[in-house]
């Protein structure tokens, strides 16, 4: 657990998440952290979401250099700066908090004097789910489809087991220019386990002006509907679609599962 | 997907999450929704987190009457009220958004005129993870341990498959007076699959004044450390603990998995 006590002689690193992108979905706690810091590290498009003052410096870096970025931020904190590491969504979900922990793990003595605070945020799957209805209303999992950080065979096995377990599946990092075929293979893997009618939600830029939410059945789900800004949610066999004329469909997973009635009448 | 267009003749139901409990972790979007509504439904302790004005009425109900509460809220919205349904954390994760969708699903014609909006929030596992380090930094799942809503055999099977898949596991509703033995059985189930040293985080009231975060190895994890306000996170075989003298340990799950190096040096 992290300590609330700030040692006056130590630098500080605060790791925040901006939420899905709309300013009104970023917590006041994260906004206060932004106001209190002087150096900002992160992927450029996430830093662009902050309204920084002239005295606040930004060091943008590519999304694939997470460990190097974590070390740079820790180094500046060690020098006494108040440093903010900026993730999109929640910093603990496929984002910078793990990279910062890893950098400390590799050299704990070097960073012993840095006070670390991690502040949670609204992660993409929650924002997409809210716009679609309640697809994550029952047991679910979050899996990154990037095989830069784990073997593809591990990902396929996880998808199979998650579907067999009846978990709704939220896919992060579904596709990129360097990883064009993985999402199609993931759908094929899931089609072998799940009913063809299971709803698949393509949630792009949820809560932002360029938002696009599409719902298709698994049998017709098309990987071309996803891009790097998309979170894909694949229902379980129990996920349902409610047609609401004039308002767009609701997709939800019931709170109860076969064999238990709960508070049904 | 939900429509942004509010029909002027319709009532409105906004489903919000307060976040983990601290006011500074509730999004400005949810706070604006509170200011715009006149009737508030929810579990009493969650309604207590809101600073309501004298003209704003609250209808508190027991946590086990979710479907009835959803119908009441929809009925009042249909009458033209601006109704707010209040969940703790995120409303889409084991909370009221699914109950509202279910109520509409059971009688879509009755509620066709109600404008529904669901706003995401910071769910408990993200708040606990941030206080512990980054245990959800790699693939993970969220499972409710309540067998009120599904058979216990389904839960046990899900735990086994999730652990075999290498997913970190966040347990919601781990224990209650009516469900005293389930968490102990869940630990036993996981001990048969996972290494004895896997870290288990008991995260109680994360971000609130009465916060308590405890970390134990799976072999010594004691169900008595959990109560209804606790989210339990069980690591995978890859989850690590970094000792930070004077600051409390960091628990994190590395971004990369065995067999893939990522951007390691």
Interface residues (C-beta under 8 A of the other chain):
Chain A: X1 X2 X3 X19 X20 X22 X23 X24 X25 X26 X27 X28 X29 X32 X64 X65 X66 X67 X68 X90 X91 X92 X93 X94 X95 X97 X98 X99 X100 X101 X102 X104 X105 X108 X112 X115 X116 X118 X119 X120 X121 X122 X123 X126 X127 X129 X130 X131 X132 X133 X134 X135 X136 X137 X138 X139 X140 X141 X142 X143 X144 X147 X148 X149 X150 X151 X154 X157 X158 X161 X162 X164 X165 X166 X167 X207 X213 X215 X240 X242 X243 X244 X245 X246 X247 X248 X249 X250 X252 X253 X254 X255 X256 X257 X258 X259 X260 X262 X263 X264 X265
Chain B: X1 X2 X3 X19 X20 X22 X23 X24 X25 X26 X27 X28 X29 X32 X64 X65 X66 X67 X68 X90 X91 X92 X93 X94 X95 X97 X98 X99 X100 X101 X102 X104 X105 X108 X112 X115 X116 X118 X119 X120 X121 X122 X123 X126 X127 X129 X130 X131 X132 X133 X134 X135 X136 X137 X138 X139 X140 X141 X142 X143 X144 X147 X148 X149 X150 X151 X154 X157 X158 X161 X162 X164 X165 X166 X167 X207 X213 X215 X240 X242 X243 X244 X245 X246 X247 X248 X249 X250 X252 X253 X254 X255 X256 X257 X258 X259 X260 X262 X263 X264 X265
